């Protein structure tokens, strides 16, 4: 993965802001990846894996939860079950994941050992990484997310310095788009009228800036058994 410059990162992420929530689709069918995470009745499936995340503190949770609550109160039948506020996080690096735990168990064990060593030896010199969030979008037809952008180049470089550590442990071939997932789509799809109404609601969230600070003590290696059940294994 080639690390983008800060300006290229901003250009890429802000290009997403010009896109309609559902594009030009007449009706919406979620990406097939949703089937791995969500049952037909909207409950979350067993979906296993591990990840490195910045957890969102209680103050941040309250700022985010009103958006998620509004989505579910107005369009609950469009989404999977509500995500618990306690699980809100910004993923720094995806690791292993899948429906069959036996197929990824060895990889998860190797990840745990490697990341424990990285956490023990890494010198986290930055007091905090300042982020701002001012846009909600459709993340690859799987979920509605709040996008976060580093406020300054030094915040971006601090984030990328961390990212490179985990990229060496488990390489990914796509760039980082920091975000907090507000809701996963359900599997039933969405008709045109609801698409338009949902797009109008999401537009009301946009360009109302929320500030976040990602601290050293917020960084965790976690394992999960569904998209609503994450468990802290250890912190940096």
C-alpha positions as CSV (number, residue, x, y, z in Angstrom):
1,X,0.0,0.0,0.0
2,X,1.5,3.3,-1.1
3,X,0.8,6.0,1.5
4,X,-1.0,9.0,0.1
5,X,0.2,12.6,0.7
6,X,-2.1,14.5,3.0
7,X,-3.4,16.6,0.0
8,X,-4.1,13.4,-2.0
9,X,-5.9,11.9,0.9
10,X,-8.1,15.0,1.3
11,X,-8.8,15.1,-2.5
12,X,-9.8,11.4,-2.5
13,X,-12.0,11.5,0.6
14,X,-13.7,14.8,-0.3
15,X,-14.4,13.5,-3.8
16,X,-16.9,11.1,-2.1
17,X,-18.8,14.2,-0.9
18,X,-20.0,14.9,-4.4
19,X,-21.7,11.6,-4.8
20,X,-25.3,10.9,-4.2
21,X,-26.1,8.5,-1.3
22,X,-27.4,5.9,-3.7
23,X,-26.1,7.2,-7.0
24,X,-28.6,6.9,-9.9
25,X,-30.1,3.6,-8.8
26,X,-33.9,3.3,-9.1
27,X,-33.9,0.9,-6.1
28,X,-31.2,-0.2,-3.8
29,X,-29.9,-3.7,-3.1
30,X,-27.0,-3.8,-0.6
31,X,-23.6,-5.2,-1.5
32,X,-23.3,-9.0,-1.1
33,X,-20.8,-8.5,1.8
34,X,-23.9,-7.5,3.9
35,X,-25.0,-11.2,3.7
36,X,-21.9,-12.2,5.6
37,X,-22.8,-9.9,8.5
38,X,-26.6,-9.6,8.6
39,X,-29.4,-12.2,8.8
40,X,-32.6,-11.9,6.8
41,X,-34.4,-10.7,9.9
42,X,-32.0,-7.9,10.4
43,X,-30.1,-9.4,13.3
44,X,-26.3,-9.6,13.1
45,X,-24.9,-12.9,12.0
46,X,-21.9,-14.6,13.7
47,X,-19.0,-12.9,12.0
48,X,-15.5,-13.4,13.5
49,X,-12.3,-11.5,13.3
50,X,-9.8,-9.1,14.8
51,X,-8.9,-5.5,14.3
52,X,-7.0,-2.5,15.5
53,X,-9.3,0.4,16.5
54,X,-9.5,3.7,18.2
55,X,-12.5,3.4,20.6
56,X,-14.8,6.4,20.9
57,X,-15.2,7.8,24.4
58,X,-18.6,8.5,26.0
59,X,-18.6,12.1,25.0
60,X,-18.0,11.2,21.4
61,X,-20.6,8.4,21.6
62,X,-23.3,10.9,22.5
63,X,-22.5,13.1,19.5
64,X,-22.8,10.2,17.2
65,X,-25.7,8.4,18.7
66,X,-28.3,11.0,17.8
67,X,-27.6,10.4,14.1
68,X,-27.8,6.6,14.4
69,X,-31.0,7.0,16.5
70,X,-32.6,9.2,13.8
71,X,-31.7,6.7,11.0
72,X,-33.4,3.9,12.9
73,X,-36.4,5.8,14.1
74,X,-37.2,7.0,10.6
75,X,-35.9,4.1,8.5
76,X,-35.5,1.1,10.8
77,X,-36.7,-1.4,8.2
78,X,-33.8,-0.3,5.9
79,X,-31.2,-1.3,8.4
80,X,-29.9,-4.2,10.4
81,X,-30.3,-4.0,14.2
82,X,-29.0,-0.9,15.9
83,X,-25.3,-0.8,16.7
84,X,-24.5,-0.3,20.4
85,X,-22.9,3.0,21.1
86,X,-20.3,1.2,23.3
87,X,-18.9,-0.4,20.1
88,X,-18.4,2.8,18.1
89,X,-14.9,3.0,16.9
90,X,-12.5,4.2,14.1
91,X,-10.8,1.3,12.5
92,X,-7.1,1.9,12.0
93,X,-6.4,-1.5,10.4
94,X,-8.5,-4.4,9.3
95,X,-7.0,-7.8,10.1
96,X,-8.8,-11.2,9.7
97,X,-12.5,-11.7,9.4
98,X,-15.0,-14.3,8.2
99,X,-18.1,-16.4,9.1
100,X,-16.0,-19.6,9.7
101,X,-13.8,-19.1,12.7
102,X,-11.8,-22.3,12.0
103,X,-10.5,-20.8,8.7
104,X,-9.1,-17.7,10.3
105,X,-8.2,-18.9,13.9
106,X,-4.5,-19.5,13.1
107,X,-4.2,-16.1,11.4
108,X,-5.8,-14.4,14.3
109,X,-3.4,-16.1,16.7
110,X,-0.4,-14.9,14.6
111,X,-1.9,-11.4,14.5
112,X,-2.3,-11.3,18.3
113,X,1.3,-12.2,18.9
114,X,2.6,-9.8,16.3
115,X,0.5,-6.9,17.5
116,X,1.2,-7.5,21.1
117,X,4.8,-7.1,20.3
118,X,4.2,-4.0,18.2
119,X,2.1,-2.4,21.0
120,X,4.9,-3.2,23.5
121,X,7.7,-1.7,21.5
122,X,6.0,1.3,19.7
123,X,6.7,4.7,21.1
124,X,3.5,6.7,20.8
125,X,4.9,10.2,21.0
126,X,1.7,12.1,20.0
127,X,-0.5,13.4,22.8
128,X,-3.5,13.1,20.5
129,X,-4.6,13.0,16.9
130,X,-7.2,15.6,16.1
131,X,-10.0,14.7,13.7
132,X,-13.1,16.3,12.4
133,X,-16.2,14.8,11.0
134,X,-18.6,16.6,8.8
135,X,-20.0,14.2,6.2
136,X,-22.1,11.0,6.2
137,X,-22.0,8.7,3.2
138,X,-22.8,5.3,1.9
139,X,-19.7,3.1,2.4
140,X,-19.5,0.7,-0.5
141,X,-23.3,-0.2,-0.3
142,X,-22.8,-1.9,3.1
143,X,-23.4,0.8,5.7
144,X,-24.0,4.4,6.5
145,X,-20.9,6.0,8.0
146,X,-19.6,9.2,9.4
147,X,-16.3,10.1,7.7
148,X,-13.4,11.5,9.8
149,X,-10.5,13.7,8.4
150,X,-7.3,14.6,10.2
151,X,-7.5,18.3,11.0
152,X,-3.8,19.0,10.2
153,X,-1.1,17.4,8.2
154,X,0.7,16.5,11.4
155,X,-2.4,14.6,12.6
156,X,-2.5,12.8,9.2
157,X,1.2,11.9,9.5
158,X,0.8,10.6,13.0
159,X,-2.1,8.4,11.9
160,X,-0.1,7.1,8.9
161,X,2.9,6.4,11.1
162,X,0.7,4.1,13.2
163,X,-1.0,2.6,10.1
164,X,2.4,1.5,8.6
165,X,3.1,-0.6,11.7
166,X,0.0,-2.8,11.1
167,X,0.4,-2.7,7.4
168,X,3.6,-4.6,7.8
169,X,1.9,-7.2,10.0
170,X,-1.1,-7.7,7.7
171,X,-0.9,-5.9,4.4
172,X,-4.0,-4.3,2.8
173,X,-4.3,-3.2,-0.8
174,X,-6.7,-0.2,-0.2
175,X,-6.2,3.2,1.4
176,X,-7.5,4.2,4.8
177,X,-10.8,6.1,5.0
178,X,-11.3,6.8,8.7
179,X,-15.0,6.5,9.6
180,X,-17.5,5.5,12.3
181,X,-20.2,3.1,11.2
182,X,-23.7,4.4,12.1
183,X,-25.8,1.6,10.7
184,X,-25.5,-1.5,8.5
185,X,-28.0,-1.9,5.7
186,X,-30.5,-4.8,6.0
187,X,-30.8,-7.4,3.3
188,X,-34.3,-6.5,2.0
189,X,-33.3,-3.6,-0.1
190,X,-34.8,-0.1,-0.3
191,X,-37.4,1.2,-2.8
192,X,-37.0,4.5,-4.6
193,X,-39.2,6.6,-2.4
194,X,-37.4,5.5,0.8
195,X,-34.1,6.0,-1.0
196,X,-35.0,9.7,-1.6
197,X,-36.3,10.2,1.9
198,X,-33.3,8.6,3.5
199,X,-31.0,10.7,1.3
200,X,-32.8,13.8,2.5
201,X,-32.3,12.9,6.1
202,X,-28.6,12.2,5.7
203,X,-28.2,15.5,3.9
204,X,-29.3,17.2,7.1
205,X,-26.3,15.7,8.9
206,X,-23.8,16.9,6.5
207,X,-21.4,19.8,7.0
208,X,-22.1,20.1,10.7
209,X,-18.6,19.6,12.0
210,X,-17.9,17.4,15.0
211,X,-14.4,17.3,16.5
212,X,-12.8,14.2,17.9
213,X,-9.4,13.5,19.5
214,X,-7.9,10.1,19.2
215,X,-5.7,9.4,22.2
216,X,-3.1,6.7,22.9
217,X,-5.3,5.2,25.5
218,X,-8.1,4.8,22.9
219,X,-6.1,2.4,20.7
220,X,-7.0,-1.2,21.1
221,X,-6.5,-4.6,19.5
222,X,-10.0,-6.1,19.5
223,X,-11.7,-9.4,18.5
224,X,-15.3,-9.6,17.4
225,X,-17.9,-12.2,17.0
226,X,-20.5,-10.0,15.2
227,X,-20.7,-6.4,14.1
228,X,-22.2,-5.6,17.5
229,X,-19.9,-7.6,19.8
230,X,-16.3,-6.4,20.1
231,X,-14.0,-7.4,22.9
232,X,-10.8,-5.6,24.0
233,X,-7.8,-7.9,24.0
234,X,-5.2,-5.3,24.9
235,X,-4.3,-1.6,24.5
236,X,-1.2,0.1,23.3
